[in-house]
Amino acid sequence: MSTRSLMMNPILWIAVVFAALTFAWLGQGAPVNLITQIAIYTLYGAGVNLLVGYTGLVPFGASVFFGCASYITAFLLLGPVRQDIMALALTILFSLVLAAALGALILRRRGLYFSLLTLACSQIAFEVAYKWTAVTGGENGLQGVPRTSFGTEMQFHIFALVTVTAGMWFLWRLAHAPFGRVLQAVRDNEQRASSLGYNTYLVKLGGFIIMAGIVGFAGGLLTLMLQGVYANNLGWQRAGDSLLMTVLGGVHHFLGPLWGAIAFIILENRLSAITENWWLIFAPIIIAFALLSPEGMQGLVQRALKRERWTLTRNTIPPRPAVIKPYESAGQAMDPGKPILETRKLNKSFGSLVTAHDIDLSVRPFVLHSIIGPNGAGKTTFYNMLTGVLPPSGGQILFEGKDITKLPMYARARLGISRSFQILSIFPNLSVFENVRVAVQAQRHGALGFITDAHDLEALNERTWSILDAVGLADRAAEPCMNLPHGAKRLLEIAVTLAIDSKLLLLDEPLAGLAEADRHVVAELIRNLSKKHAVLLIEHDIDRVLAISDRISVLHQGRMIADGKPAEVARNPEVIAAYLGAAKGAEKAPPAVERAAHAAGKVLLEAKGIAVGYGGSTVLNGVDLVVHEGEAVALLGRNGVGKTTTLRALTGTLPLDAGTLSFEGVDLGVRKPYEINRLGISLVPEGRRLFPNLTVVENLQIAARPGGLSIEECFALFPRLRTRQKAQAENLSGGERQMVAIARALVVPSKLILLDEPFEGLAPAVVEEVMAALVKLRGKVAMVIVEHHAETVLPIVDRAMVLVNGKVAFSGDAGMLERDHALQAKLLGVVQADETAAA
């Protein structure tokens, strides 16, 4: 280990802090019991943070293990076991067994229910301890517990510091071990972890049991320190102490529980000496931290040093090999003459709504088989049945000849069925390398391994580098994946999909939201993957699907209406009528004849030299933007150039680093997002972001304000919504959700609407409906439309702006840019950004 690595090791810092506190207290002639208590509560908080920070579970009542373990230690030492070290060992064993029993029940619930169930368990234990006086001593507790191995307070103090440090070392090793890495994957994206082959219920149960063992040991140490035990540690008043310490120190930092325990114990000790109502002083301190530093004490220091990041694990990846081994597919041994996947009479219904009816499908190895269909045809529902997200209402699913209809998602993944998701599904707080490595681990190692460093498993590292290289992400392996542009995230999701030794790849709209350059790269990658796997692809880019597919199946209203070679499907009359016909036959929105008039209108929005970014990086630099009343402006550019960032700046969700921004003469730079909205700027966000449990009408009513369109006028603009007005948003198709999102922006008195990728993921026929609505709005309300496909949006807007590397590379008449295909290719096509900038 290098000197730098040693100095950055948190276990060294824990030992140094404990030693420093001990010498400081001894120097004042104060008893060391307070430092012993800090050490015990550090371990208590770190055990709880194993669930909160690493697993994403929030136990309000982890005190059930802390308090019960304290009593068990006392019972053992006052009864059959007279040796304290043995009593501690048996206490840990008791805590593990208790956690297995409780966890098997309460982990069947998530979120708030899980938290409340842990608190309920703790409160039950408190009632028993407080009222069963004959056994527990009631409110007086049990006193006179012998401490047989330690003659002095200092001996026990040293023992406590050494064992607590050892416990923290175990947790640090666990965080970097295979099991700990899976806990972090479950925290970030449980469904994705399950789709890779992990039984997430058992993983969470394992984390819950380990937490209980750590917390139980801390409870046993407290009994030895006090030489007694009391019921108050089980009550709801003290149940949240460990969680409070962890939050105070920093949930997303390994050393957070240490700083939180020091602050909590010392402040409690000092303030309670001043007043019995010490919480009246302490509570404002907690509130201040919650408001000023959500990442706690360590986060506050990091912010001051401008090094904000989670420190739950090391910020490193294994070294890149000199030569990366070429990627090899686990599916290359498949028999091309036999179907790998078959569905027979597959059905799915939600009450009276039928989304799949008697679907028969056969997928063969080394074939790129695409599924297309209008929005709401049932494509994603079909995928969800194939992967086990949804149970079918009837029919069979066969994989390699075996019936897998009733298998859970993780079991299907272990057979070699992997999928990507329509909405990006990766592990946002893990590095690019770790996203793929934890997926490789799923089948080649599993979740077992509690001390071995996961990055020391050479075979897994080698496989990970091979997959990253295959998708073109090897050079970005160390980056946090949340910092990747959208196109790179799509490549990463495909890499994660490949990592589980896949035989069948189910790709759900992998091209959605990508710029043309990225679409070309991803499409070519998918084509190459189909030579080594079976690939089932859902995609709305019909031209691309026809160009790369070997076979195409068409779903319409839950039924399979066509299946065959691309040319055959494209000529099929049913397909033309149901899918392609509307898109091909509909007239495109006419060019804006009012362009000159709009350009001469009153300035509505004006941005001058704005610069914004994230975490110290600059995304936009010196951007000027003007929008006139009633004008429609297209904001174009390759993926990652700052289009969505521009909209975030305009709506106030991202503060300006430089420049000025005004709306009708009002400075927006000092306004909050809701104030900007009330001035007349509304956002239609990418992904729609509706309220899923509310109906169409309720989604509109909750946004409506006087001066906006009426709901009836919205239905006139989008007739389809009238028939779906009582449907919950979560049951709408993608196109219907987009219509509701636009209507929601119109029911407020909007003067400017910002639309972020309004056509993303929509079938051609639905694109035409949305486009027709935007044409009707042109001139009545100003619009800024972010769109990847210039040919889609340029005919319906007045002006266009193109961003390249965070700067405006073109601003002018949309019709001119529409006609100048060479300029489009230069600004938006597959060319290097530096070439464009140089030109």
C-alpha positions in Angstrom: 0.0 0.0 0.0 1.4 3.4 -1.0 1.9 6.2 1.6 -0.9 8.2 -0.1 -3.3 5.2 0.1 -2.5 4.7 3.7 -3.1 8.3 4.6 -6.4 8.2 2.8 -7.5 5.0 4.6 -10.5 5.9 6.9 -9.5 3.2 9.4 -6.3 5.1 10.1 -8.2 8.3 10.7 -10.6 6.5 13.0 -7.7 5.1 15.1 -6.0 8.6 15.2 -9.2 10.4 16.2 -9.9 7.9 19.0 -6.4 8.1 20.3 -6.4 12.0 20.1 -9.7 12.1 22.0 -8.4 9.8 24.6 -5.3 11.8 25.3 -7.2 15.1 25.2 -9.6 13.7 27.9 -6.8 12.3 30.0 -5.0 15.6 29.8 -8.0 17.3 31.3 -8.2 14.7 34.1 -11.6 13.7 32.8 -12.9 10.1 32.8 -12.5 8.3 29.5 -16.0 6.8 29.6 -17.3 9.6 27.4 -14.8 8.6 24.7 -15.7 5.0 25.1 -19.3 6.0 24.5 -18.4 7.9 21.4 -16.6 4.8 20.1 -19.6 2.6 20.8 -22.0 5.0 19.1 -19.7 5.4 16.2 -20.0 1.6 15.5 -23.8 1.8 16.2 -24.2 4.6 13.6 -21.9 2.9 11.1 -24.0 -0.3 11.4 -27.1 1.7 10.7 -25.4 3.5 7.8 -24.7 0.1 6.2 -28.5 0.1 5.5 -29.0 3.9 5.0 -25.9 4.9 2.9 -25.0 1.6 1.3 -28.4 -0.2 0.8 -30.9 2.6 0.7 -33.0 1.3 3.6 -33.9 3.7 6.4 -34.5 1.9 9.8 -36.2 4.1 12.3 -35.9 1.4 14.9 -32.4 -0.2 14.6 -32.5 0.4 18.4 -34.4 -2.9 18.7 -31.1 -4.7 18.1 -29.0 -2.3 20.2 -31.4 -2.5 23.2 -32.1 -6.2 23.0 -28.4 -7.0 22.7 -27.7 -4.9 25.8 -30.2 -7.0 27.7 -28.9 -10.3 26.4 -25.4 -9.4 27.4 -26.6 -8.6 30.9 -28.8 -11.8 31.2 -25.8 -13.9 30.1 -23.3 -12.3 32.6 -25.8 -12.3 35.5 -26.8 -15.9 34.6 -25.2 -18.9 32.8 -22.2 -17.2 31.3 -19.8 -15.4 33.6 -17.2 -14.5 31.0 -17.8 -11.1 29.2 -15.9 -11.9 25.9 -18.0 -15.1 25.5 -21.2 -13.1 26.4 -20.4 -10.6 23.6 -19.9 -13.4 21.1 -23.2 -14.9 22.1 -24.9 -11.5 21.9 -23.7 -11.1 18.3 -25.1 -14.5 17.5 -28.5 -13.6 19.1 -28.6 -10.4 17.1 -28.0 -12.2 13.8 -30.8 -14.7 14.6 -33.2 -12.0 15.7 -32.5 -10.0 12.5 -33.0 -13.0 10.3 -36.5 -13.5 11.9 -37.5 -9.9 11.8 -36.0 -9.1 8.4 -37.7 -12.1 6.7 -41.0 -10.3 7.6 -40.4 -6.6 7.4 -38.2 -6.6 4.3 -41.3 -7.6 2.4 -42.3 -3.9 2.6 -40.3 -1.0 1.3 -39.9 2.7 2.0 -41.9 4.3 4.8 -43.5 0.9 5.7 -40.1 -0.7 6.3 -39.0 2.2 8.4 -42.2 2.2 10.6 -42.1 -1.6 11.0 -38.6 -1.4 12.5 -39.8 1.4 14.8 -42.8 -0.7 15.8 -40.5 -3.7 16.7 -38.3 -1.4 18.8 -41.3 0.0 20.6 -42.7 -3.5 21.3 -39.3 -4.5 22.8 -39.4 -1.3 24.9 -42.8 -2.1 26.3 -41.7 -5.6 27.3 -38.5 -4.4 28.9 -40.2 -1.6 30.8 -43.1 -3.6 32.1 -41.7 -7.0 32.7 -40.2 -5.9 35.9 -39.5 -9.4 37.3 -37.1 -10.2 34.4 -35.8 -6.9 33.1 -35.9 -4.7 36.2 -38.5 -2.4 34.6 -37.6 1.3 34.7 -34.7 0.5 37.1 -33.1 -1.8 34.6 -30.5 -4.4 35.5 -27.4 -3.2 37.5 -24.2 -4.8 38.8 -23.3 -6.6 35.6 -19.9 -8.1 36.1 -17.0 -7.1 33.8 -14.7 -10.1 34.3 -11.9 -9.5 31.8 -11.2 -5.9 32.6 -9.9 -4.7 36.0 -9.9 -1.0 35.2 -11.9 1.5 33.1 -8.8 2.1 31.0 -8.5 -1.6 30.1 -12.1 -1.8 28.9 -11.7 1.6 27.1 -8.7 0.2 25.1 -10.6 -3.0 24.4 -13.6 -1.0 23.2 -11.5 1.2 20.9 -9.7 -1.7 19.4 -12.8 -3.8 18.8 -14.8 -0.8 17.4 -11.9 0.0 15.1 -11.9 -3.7 14.0 -15.6 -3.5 13.4 -15.2 -0.4 11.3 -12.4 -2.1 9.3 -14.8 -5.0 8.6 -17.5 -2.5 7.3 -14.9 -0.8 5.1 -13.8 -4.1 3.7 -17.4 -5.2 3.3 -18.1 -2.0 1.3 -15.5 -3.0 -1.2 -16.3 -6.7 -1.2 -18.6 -8.4 -3.8 -21.5 -8.3 -1.3 -21.0 -4.7 -0.4 -20.9 -3.7 -4.1 -24.2 -5.4 -4.7 -25.7 -3.6 -1.7 -24.8 -0.3 -3.5 -26.3 -1.5 -6.7 -29.5 -2.3 -5.0 -29.5 1.1 -3.4 -29.2 2.8 -6.7 -31.5 0.7 -8.8 -33.1 -2.4 -7.3 -35.0 -3.3 -10.5 -31.9 -3.2 -12.5 -30.0 -5.3 -10.0 -32.7 -7.9 -10.1 -32.6 -7.9 -14.0 -28.9 -8.8 -13.7 -29.7 -12.0 -11.7 -29.5 -10.8 -8.1 -32.1 -11.9 -5.7 -32.5 -8.5 -4.2 -34.7 -9.7 -1.3 -31.9 -12.0 -0.1 -29.3 -9.3 -0.6 -31.2 -6.8 1.5 -31.8 -9.5 4.1 -28.1 -10.2 4.3 -27.3 -6.5 4.7 -30.0 -6.3 7.4 -28.5 -9.2 9.3 -25.0 -7.9 9.2 -26.3 -4.5 10.4 -27.9 -6.2 13.4 -24.7 -8.1 14.2 -22.7 -4.8 14.2 -25.3 -2.9 16.2 -25.8 -5.8 18.6 -22.1 -5.8 19.4 -22.2 -2.1 20.1 -25.2 -2.7 22.4 -23.2 -5.4 24.3 -20.3 -3.0 24.7 -22.6 -0.4 26.2 -23.8 -2.9 28.8 -20.2 -3.6 29.8 -19.3 0.1 29.9 -22.3 1.0 32.2 -22.2 -2.4 34.0 -25.9 -2.3 33.7 -28.7 -2.0 31.1 -31.8 0.2 30.9 -35.0 0.2 28.8 -34.7 3.8 27.5 -32.4 2.8 24.6 -35.4 0.9 23.2 -38.0 3.7 23.4 -39.0 5.8 20.5 -37.4 8.8 22.2 -34.0 7.3 21.7 -34.7 5.0 18.7 -33.5 7.6 16.2 -30.2 8.5 17.9 -28.0 6.4 15.7 -29.8 7.7 12.5 -29.5 11.2 13.8 -25.8 10.9 14.4 -25.3 9.4 10.9 -27.3 12.2 9.2 -25.4 14.8 11.3 -22.0 13.4 10.3 -22.9 12.6 6.7 -25.0 9.6 5.4 -23.0 9.3 2.2 -19.6 9.3 3.9 -18.0 6.4 5.7 -16.6 8.6 8.5 -20.0 10.4 8.9 -21.1 8.3 11.9 -17.8 9.1 13.6 -18.2 12.9 13.3 -21.9 12.6 14.1 -21.2 10.5 17.3 -18.5 13.0 18.5 -20.8 16.0 18.0 -23.9 14.3 19.4 -22.3 12.8 22.5 -20.2 15.8 23.4 -23.1 18.3 22.8 -25.5 16.1 24.8 -23.0 15.9 27.6 -22.3 19.7 27.7 -25.8 21.0 27.0 -27.5 18.6 29.5 -25.2 20.0 32.2 -26.6 23.4 31.5 -30.3 22.6 31.1 -32.7 19.7 31.2 -34.2 21.0 28.0 -31.0 20.7 26.1 -32.9 19.6 22.9 -34.1 23.2 22.6 -30.5 24.2 21.9 -29.5 21.0 20.0 -32.5 20.9 17.6 -31.7 24.2 15.9 -28.2 22.9 15.2 -29.7 19.9 13.5 -32.0 22.1 11.5 -29.1 24.3 10.5 -27.2 21.4 9.1 -30.2 20.0 7.3 -30.7 23.4 5.6 -27.1 24.3 5.0 -25.4 21.0 4.4 -27.6 18.0 3.6 -24.4 15.9 3.3 -23.7 16.6 7.0 -20.5 17.7 8.7 -18.2 15.9 6.2 -20.1 17.3 3.3 -19.7 20.8 4.7 -16.0 20.4 4.8 -15.9 19.0 1.3 -18.0 21.8 0.0 -15.5 24.3 1.5 -12.6 22.4 -0.2 -14.7 22.1 -3.4 -14.3 18.3 -3.4 -17.9 17.3 -3.2 -18.4 13.6 -3.7 -19.6 10.5 -1.8 -16.8 8.8 0.2 -18.6 5.6 1.1 -15.9 3.8 -1.0 -12.5 4.4 -2.6 -12.6 6.6 -5.7 -10.6 4.1 -7.7 -10.9 1.4 -10.3 -8.5 -1.5 -11.1 -5.6 -0.6 -13.5 -6.4 -0.9 -17.2 -4.6 -3.9 -18.8 -2.0 -3.2 -21.5 -3.9 -5.3 -23.9 -7.7 -5.7 -23.5 -9.0 -9.1 -24.4 -11.6 -9.0 -27.2 -15.2 -9.5 -26.1 -16.6 -13.0 -26.4 -20.3 -13.8 -26.3 -21.7 -16.6 -24.1 -24.2 -17.1 -26.8 -21.9 -18.1 -29.6 -22.4 -21.8 -28.9 -26.2 -21.5 -29.6 -27.7 -23.7 -32.4 -28.9 -21.3 -35.1 -31.5 -23.8 -36.2 -33.4 -23.8 -33.0 -35.4 -20.9 -31.6 -34.0 -19.6 -28.3 -37.2 -17.8 -27.2 -40.8 -18.7 -28.0 -44.1 -17.3 -26.7 -47.3 -19.3 -27.2 -50.7 -17.6 -26.9 -49.3 -15.0 -24.5 -51.9 -12.7 -22.9 -52.0 -9.8 -20.5 -54.9 -7.8 -19.2 -55.3 -5.1 -16.6 -59.0 -5.5 -15.6 -60.9 -5.0 -18.8 -57.9 -3.4 -20.6 -56.2 -6.1 -22.8 -52.6 -5.1 -23.7 -51.5 -8.5 -25.1 -53.7 -11.0 -26.9 -52.5 -14.5 -28.1 -49.0 -13.3 -29.0 -47.0 -16.1 -30.7 -43.4 -15.2 -31.4 -40.2 -17.1 -32.2 -36.7 -15.6 -31.8 -33.7 -17.3 -33.3 -30.0 -17.0 -32.4 -27.8 -14.5 -34.4 -30.9 -12.7 -35.7 -31.7 -9.0 -35.2 -35.4 -9.3 -34.6 -37.3 -6.0 -34.1 -40.7 -5.3 -32.7 -42.5 -2.2 -33.8 -45.9 -0.8 -33.3 -47.8 2.4 -32.5 -47.6 3.9 -29.0 -49.8 1.8 -26.7 -49.5 -1.3 -28.8 -48.2 -3.3 -25.8 -44.5 -3.5 -26.7 -43.0 -2.7 -23.3 -45.7 -4.7 -21.6 -44.6 -7.6 -23.7 -41.0 -7.1 -22.7 -42.0 -6.9 -19.0 -43.7 -10.3 -19.4 -40.6 -11.8 -21.0 -38.3 -10.7 -18.3 -40.6 -11.4 -15.3 -41.5 -7.8 -14.4 -45.2 -8.6 -15.0 -46.8 -12.0 -14.8 -48.8 -13.0 -18.0 -52.5 -13.5 -17.7 -52.2 -16.6 -19.9 -50.0 -18.4 -22.3 -46.4 -19.7 -22.1 -42.8 -18.4 -22.4 -40.2 -20.9 -23.5 -36.4 -20.2 -23.3 -34.1 -22.8 -24.9 -37.1 -25.2 -24.8 -37.8 -24.7 -21.0 -41.0 -23.1 -19.6 -39.9 -20.0 -17.7 -43.4 -18.4 -17.5 -43.4 -18.4 -13.7 -39.7 -17.7 -13.0 -38.8 -14.5 -11.2 -36.7 -11.8 -13.0 -33.4 -12.7 -11.4 -33.8 -16.4 -12.3 -34.4 -15.5 -16.0 -31.3 -13.3 -16.0 -29.2 -16.2 -14.8 -30.4 -18.2 -17.8 -29.0 -15.6 -20.1 -31.9 -13.2 -20.8 -30.9 -9.6 -20.3 -32.6 -6.4 -21.2 -32.2 -2.7 -21.4 -35.0 -0.3 -20.4 -37.0 2.3 -22.3 -36.0 4.8 -19.6 -32.3 4.6 -18.8 -31.7 2.1 -16.1 -28.1 2.1 -14.7 -26.5 2.6 -11.3 -26.0 6.4 -11.2 -23.8 6.7 -8.2 -21.3 4.0 -9.3 -18.5 4.5 -11.8 -18.7 3.4 -15.4 -16.4 0.5 -14.6 -18.3 -0.5 -11.5 -21.6 -0.5 -13.3 -20.3 -3.2 -15.7 -18.2 -5.0 -13.1 -21.2 -5.5 -10.7 -23.2 -6.9 -13.7 -20.3 -9.3 -14.6 -20.2 -10.4 -11.0 -23.9 -11.4 -11.0 -23.3 -14.6 -12.9 -19.6 -15.2 -12.5 -19.3 -14.7 -8.8 -22.6 -13.8 -7.3 -23.1 -11.6 -4.2 -21.0 -13.8 -1.8 -17.7 -12.5 -0.5 -17.6 -10.2 2.6 -13.9 -9.3 2.9 -12.2 -10.0 -0.4 -11.8 -6.8 -2.4 -14.0 -7.0 -5.5 -11.4 -5.3 -7.5 -8.9 -8.1 -6.8 -11.0 -10.6 -8.8 -8.9 -10.6 -11.9 -11.2 -12.7 -14.1 -14.1 -10.2 -13.4 -11.9 -7.2 -14.1 -10.7 -8.7 -17.4 -14.3 -9.4 -18.5 -15.3 -5.9 -17.5 -12.6 -4.2 -19.5 -13.5 -6.4 -22.5 -17.1 -5.3 -22.4 -16.3 -1.6 -21.9 -13.9 -1.8 -24.9 -16.5 -3.5 -27.0 -18.9 -0.6 -26.5 -16.3 2.1 -26.7 -16.3 3.2 -23.0 -12.9 1.9 -21.9 -11.4 5.4 -21.8 -14.2 6.6 -19.6 -14.2 3.7 -17.1 -13.3 5.8 -14.1 -16.0 8.5 -14.6 -19.1 8.6 -12.4 -21.8 7.5 -14.8 -24.1 10.4 -13.7 -21.6 12.7 -15.5 -21.9 10.9 -18.8 -23.8 12.5 -21.7 -27.0 10.7 -22.8 -25.4 8.8 -25.7 -22.7 7.4 -23.5 -25.2 6.3 -20.9 -27.1 4.4 -23.6 -23.8 2.6 -24.5 -23.2 1.9 -20.8 -26.7 0.4 -20.4 -26.0 -1.9 -23.4 -22.6 -2.8 -21.7 -24.5 -3.7 -18.5 -26.9 -5.7 -20.5 -24.1 -7.7 -22.1 -22.3 -8.3 -18.9 -24.4 -11.2 -17.5 -23.2 -13.7 -20.2 -26.3 -12.9 -22.2 -27.6 -15.2 -24.9 -30.7 -13.1 -25.6 -30.6 -9.3 -25.6 -33.9 -7.5 -25.1 -33.3 -3.8 -26.1 -36.1 -1.4 -25.4 -35.7 1.8 -27.5 -32.0 2.1 -27.2 -31.9 4.9 -29.7 -34.4 7.1 -27.9 -33.2 10.6 -27.3 -29.9 10.2 -29.1 -28.3 12.6 -31.6 -27.7 11.3 -35.1 -24.1 10.7 -34.5 -24.9 8.6 -31.4 -27.7 6.8 -33.2 -25.3 5.7 -35.8 -22.9 4.4 -33.3 -25.5 2.6 -31.2 -27.2 1.1 -34.2 -24.0 -0.2 -35.6 -23.1 -1.7 -32.2 -26.5 -3.5 -32.0 -26.0 -4.8 -35.5 -22.6 -6.3 -34.5 -24.1 -7.7 -31.3 -26.7 -9.6 -33.3 -23.9 -11.7 -34.9 -23.0 -13.1 -31.5 -26.4 -13.1 -29.7 -30.1 -13.3 -30.3 -31.4 -9.7 -30.3 -35.0 -8.6 -29.8 -35.3 -4.8 -30.4 -38.1 -2.4 -29.7 -37.5 0.9 -31.6 -39.6 3.8 -33.0 -37.0 4.9 -35.6 -38.7 3.0 -38.4 -36.1 3.8 -41.1 -33.3 2.6 -38.9 -35.3 -0.6 -38.0 -35.9 -1.4 -41.6 -32.3 -0.8 -42.4 -30.7 -3.0 -39.7 -33.2 -5.7 -38.9 -33.2 -9.3 -40.2 -36.8 -9.8 -39.1 -39.6 -7.5 -37.9 -42.8 -8.3 -35.9 -45.5 -5.7 -35.6 -47.8 -5.3 -32.6 -51.0 -3.3 -32.8 -53.5 -3.0 -29.9 -51.9 -6.0 -28.2 -52.1 -8.3 -31.2 -49.4 -9.5 -33.6 -50.5 -8.3 -37.0 -47.3 -9.0 -39.1 -44.1 -11.0 -38.8 -41.5 -11.3 -41.5 -38.6 -9.8 -43.4 -38.4 -6.0 -43.3 -39.4 -5.5 -47.0 -42.4 -7.7 -46.5 -43.6 -5.9 -43.3 -43.1 -2.5 -44.9 -45.5 -3.6 -47.8 -48.1 -5.2 -45.5 -51.4 -3.3 -45.8 -52.3 -3.8 -42.1 -49.0 -2.4 -41.0 -49.3 0.6 -43.3 -52.8 1.3 -42.0 -52.0 0.7 -38.3 -48.5 2.1 -38.1 -46.6 3.4 -41.0 -49.6 4.7 -43.0 -50.5 7.6 -40.7 -46.9 8.8 -40.5 -46.2 8.4 -44.2 -49.5 9.7 -45.4 -49.9 12.7 -43.2 -49.0 16.1 -44.5 -46.1 17.7 -42.7 -46.9 20.9 -40.9 -46.5 23.8 -43.3 -43.5 26.2 -43.0 -44.2 29.2 -40.8 -45.4 32.1 -43.1 -45.3 34.5 -40.2 -41.5 34.2 -39.6 -40.7 37.7 -40.6 -43.6 39.1 -38.5 -42.5 37.1 -35.4 -38.9 38.2 -35.7 -40.0 41.8 -35.7 -42.2 41.4 -32.6 -41.7 42.4 -29.0 -38.8 40.7 -27.3 -40.1 38.3 -24.7 -37.0 36.5 -23.5 -33.4 37.7 -23.7 -30.3 35.9 -22.5 -26.9 37.6 -22.9 -23.6 35.7 -22.4 -25.0 33.1 -20.0 -22.7 30.5 -18.6 -23.8 27.5 -16.5 -22.5 24.1 -15.5 -22.5 21.4 -12.9 -20.1 20.7 -10.1 -17.5 23.2 -11.3 -17.6 22.2 -14.9 -18.9 24.6 -17.6 -21.6 23.3 -20.0 -22.8 26.6 -21.6 -20.3 29.4 -22.1 -21.4 32.8 -23.5 -24.7 31.8 -25.0 -27.0 34.6 -26.3 -30.7 33.8 -26.9 -33.6 36.0 -27.9 -37.3 34.9 -28.3 -40.0 37.2 -29.5 -43.7 37.1 -28.7 -45.4 34.2 -30.5 -42.2 33.0 -32.0 -41.2 29.3 -32.3 -37.5 28.6 -31.9 -35.8 25.2 -32.4 -32.8 24.5 -30.2 -30.7 21.9 -31.9 -27.3 20.2 -31.4 -25.7 16.9 -30.8 -26.2 15.1 -27.6 -24.4 16.6 -24.6 -23.9 20.1 -26.0 -26.1 21.8 -23.4 -29.7 22.0 -24.8 -31.4 20.7 -21.7 -29.0 22.7 -19.6 -30.2 25.8 -21.4 -33.8 25.0 -20.5 -32.8 24.4 -16.9 -31.1 27.8 -16.8 -34.2 29.5 -18.3 -36.5 28.0 -15.7 -34.2 28.8 -12.8 -33.5 25.2 -11.7 -29.8 25.8 -12.6 -28.2 29.1 -11.4 -26.2 31.2 -13.8 -22.5 31.4 -13.4 -22.3 34.4 -15.6 -24.4 36.5 -17.9 -27.9 38.0 -17.7 -31.4 36.6 -18.3 -34.6 38.6 -18.5 -38.2 38.0 -19.4 -40.3 41.0 -20.4 -37.7 43.2 -18.8 -37.8 41.3 -15.5 -34.4 39.9 -14.3 -34.7 36.1 -13.9 -31.3 35.6 -12.4 -32.6 36.3 -8.9 -35.9 34.5 -9.3 -36.9 31.1 -8.0 -38.4 28.5 -10.4 -41.9 28.9 -9.2 -41.6 32.7 -9.6 -40.4 32.3 -13.1 -43.3 30.0 -13.9 -45.8 32.6 -12.6 -44.2 35.2 -14.9 -45.3 33.0 -17.8 -42.6 30.4 -18.6 -43.6 26.8 -18.5 -41.5 23.7 -19.1 -42.6 20.4 -20.8 -39.8 18.2 -19.5 -38.1 15.3 -21.1 -39.7 12.2 -19.8 -43.1 14.0 -19.2 -42.9 13.7 -15.4 -46.7 13.4 -14.9 -48.2 12.4 -11.5 -48.7 8.7 -12.2 -51.5 8.1 -9.7 -53.6 11.0 -10.9 -56.0 10.8 -13.9 -55.6 13.0 -17.0 -58.1 15.5 -15.8 -56.5 15.6 -12.3 -53.0 16.2 -13.8 -54.4 19.2 -15.6 -56.5 20.5 -12.7 -53.6 20.5 -10.3 -51.7 22.9 -12.7 -54.6 25.0 -13.9 -54.6 28.8 -13.1 -56.8 31.6 -14.3 -55.8 32.9 -17.7 -54.6 29.5 -19.0 -56.4 27.3 -21.5 -59.5 25.5 -20.2 -59.4 21.7 -19.9 -62.1 21.6 -22.7 -59.7 23.7 -25.0 -56.9 21.2 -24.2 -59.2 18.3 -25.3 -60.0 20.2 -28.5 -56.2 20.5 -29.1 -55.6 16.8 -28.3 -58.9 14.9 -29.0 -57.4 11.6 -27.9 -57.2 12.9 -24.3 -61.0 13.3 -24.1 -61.5 9.6 -24.4 -58.7 8.9 -21.8 -59.6 11.7 -19.4 -60.4 9.3 -16.5 -57.3 7.1 -17.0 -54.4 7.3 -14.6 -51.3 8.7 -16.1 -49.3 5.6 -15.4 -51.6 3.6 -17.7 -51.2 6.0 -20.6 -49.1 5.4 -23.7 -46.0 7.5 -24.3 -47.7 9.6 -26.8 -50.7 10.2 -24.6 -48.4 11.2 -21.7 -46.7 13.7 -24.0 -50.0 15.3 -24.9 -50.9 15.6 -21.2 -47.5 17.2 -20.4 -48.0 19.8 -23.2 -51.6 20.5 -22.1 -50.4 20.9 -18.5 -48.1 23.7 -19.6 -51.0 25.4 -21.4 -53.5 25.4 -18.5 -51.3 28.0 -16.8 -51.2 31.5 -18.4 -48.0 30.7 -20.3 -46.4 33.2 -22.7 -43.4 31.0 -23.4 -43.4 27.2 -23.4 -40.1 25.2 -23.3 -40.4 21.7 -24.8 -37.6 19.3 -24.1 -37.6 16.5 -26.7 -41.4 16.5 -27.3 -41.2 13.8 -30.0 -38.8 11.4 -28.2 -39.9 7.8 -28.2 -43.2 8.5 -30.1 -44.5 6.5 -33.0 -44.7 8.4 -36.4 -48.5 8.8 -36.2 -48.3 10.3 -32.7 -45.5 12.6 -33.8 -47.9 14.0 -36.4 -50.6 14.6 -33.8 -48.3 16.4 -31.5 -46.8 18.4 -34.3 -50.2 19.4 -35.6 -51.0 20.7 -32.1 -47.8 22.8 -32.0 -48.6 24.3 -35.4 -52.0 25.4 -34.0 -50.2 27.0 -31.0 -47.6 28.9 -33.2 -48.2 32.6 -33.0 -50.4 32.3 -29.9 -47.6 31.4 -27.5 -43.8 31.5 -27.9 -42.0 28.2 -28.0 -38.5 26.9 -27.6 -38.3 23.3 -28.8 -35.3 21.1 -28.0 -35.1 18.3 -30.6 -32.5 15.9 -31.9 -34.0 15.5 -35.3 -33.7 18.7 -37.3 -35.9 17.4 -40.1 -38.8 17.0 -37.7 -38.9 20.4 -36.1 -37.4 22.8 -38.7 -40.6 22.9 -40.9 -42.7 24.2 -38.0 -40.5 26.8 -36.3 -39.5 30.4 -37.2 -35.9 30.3 -36.2 -33.3 27.8 -35.2 -30.3 27.8 -33.0 -27.6 25.2 -33.0 -25.3 24.6 -30.0 -21.8 23.1 -30.4 -19.6 22.6 -27.4 -21.7 24.9 -25.2 -21.7 27.8 -27.7 -24.0 29.0 -30.4 -22.7 27.8 -33.7 -25.7 28.9 -35.8 -28.7 31.2 -35.2 -31.0 32.2 -38.0 -33.9 31.4 -40.3 -35.2 27.9 -39.8 -36.2 27.6 -43.5 -32.7 28.4 -44.6 -31.2 25.7 -42.3 -33.9 23.3 -43.5 -32.8 23.7 -47.1 -29.1 23.7 -46.4 -28.3 20.0 -45.9 -24.6 20.6 -46.0 -24.8 23.0 -43.1 -27.0 20.6 -41.2 -24.5 17.8 -41.8 -21.7 20.1 -40.6 -23.5 21.2 -37.4 -25.5 18.1 -36.5 -24.1 15.2 -38.4 -21.3 12.8 -37.8 -18.4 15.2 -37.8 -16.0 16.2 -35.1 -17.0 19.1 -32.9 -13.5 20.7 -33.2 -13.9 20.7 -37.0 -17.1 22.6 -36.7 -15.7 25.1 -34.2 -12.7 25.7 -36.4 -15.0 26.4 -39.4 
